[in-house]
Amino acid sequence: MKAVLVGGAAVNQYAPTRLTFDVDMVIEEGDEVAFSDALRQQGFERIHRTENFVRFKPPAPGFIVDLLFLDSRTFHAMWEMGRDITLAGRSFRIAAPEHLICMKLHALKFGRESRMDRDVADILHMMKQCGWTPDTDEFSAACSQYGTPDLRDLIRRRWTS
């Protein structure tokens, strides 16, 4: 079973550390049962499920685990660009900053206004990690595909080199 760490725990590997209350991982959609069974065997309880997502509560105080399901092509692209790290004595593959930026843009496009400042700050830090600026073609393409023109303009205004 393969998973790629995303969300706050992954962002913290590229940007100044910020508080996070869960562990977000993307998995290939066909691996949901295997991952769910493994988490249940460790005492986690499934508390929410949608078509593309499942959330598990830990057996004791700890981190909620969110699994996001991706199609095979998207998952393997994220896996290939990711890098291996060790966190709390365990090995993980974390998403590349480029993929995390795209996920943040998508979350902001469809998400809550309350996330705006934190997610934009995360995007700005990760842009520097992958060599993007508000003027690079890669950033413009990511905004066109996953964000909005207003998000692109906001990030341009907040950019400092």
Secondary structure as the mmCIF struct_conf table of DSSP 4:
data_model
#
loop_
_struct_conf.conf_type_id
_struct_conf.id
_struct_conf.beg_label_comp_id
_struct_conf.beg_label_asym_id
_struct_conf.beg_label_seq_id
_struct_conf.end_label_comp_id
_struct_conf.end_label_asym_id
_struct_conf.end_label_seq_id
STRN STRN1 ALA A 3 VAL A 6
HELX_RH_AL_P HELX_RH_AL_P1 GLY A 7 VAL A 11
TURN_TY1_P TURN_TY1_P1 ASN A 12 TYR A 14
BEND BEND1 ALA A 15 PRO A 16
BEND BEND2 PHE A 21 PHE A 21
STRN STRN2 ASP A 22 GLU A 28
HELX_RH_3T_P HELX_RH_3T_P1 GLU A 29 ASP A 31
HELX_RH_AL_P HELX_RH_AL_P2 GLU A 32 GLN A 41
TURN_TY1_P TURN_TY1_P2 GLN A 42 GLY A 43
STRN STRN3 GLU A 45 THR A 50
TURN_TY1_P TURN_TY1_P3 GLU A 51 ASN A 52
STRN STRN4 PHE A 53 LYS A 57
BEND BEND3 PRO A 59 GLY A 62
STRN STRN5 ILE A 64 LEU A 70
HELX_RH_AL_P HELX_RH_AL_P3 SER A 72 MET A 81
STRN STRN6 ARG A 83 LEU A 87
TURN_TY1_P TURN_TY1_P4 ALA A 88 GLY A 89
STRN STRN7 ARG A 90 ILE A 94
HELX_RH_AL_P HELX_RH_AL_P4 PRO A 97 PHE A 110
BEND BEND4 GLY A 111 GLY A 111
HELX_RH_3T_P HELX_RH_3T_P2 GLU A 113 ARG A 115
HELX_RH_AL_P HELX_RH_AL_P5 MET A 116 CYS A 130
TURN_TY1_P TURN_TY1_P5 GLY A 131 GLY A 131
TURN_TY1_P TURN_TY1_P6 PRO A 134 ASP A 135
BEND BEND5 THR A 136 THR A 136
HELX_RH_AL_P HELX_RH_AL_P6 ASP A 137 TYR A 146
BEND BEND6 GLY A 147 GLY A 147
HELX_RH_AL_P HELX_RH_AL_P7 PRO A 149 ARG A 158
#
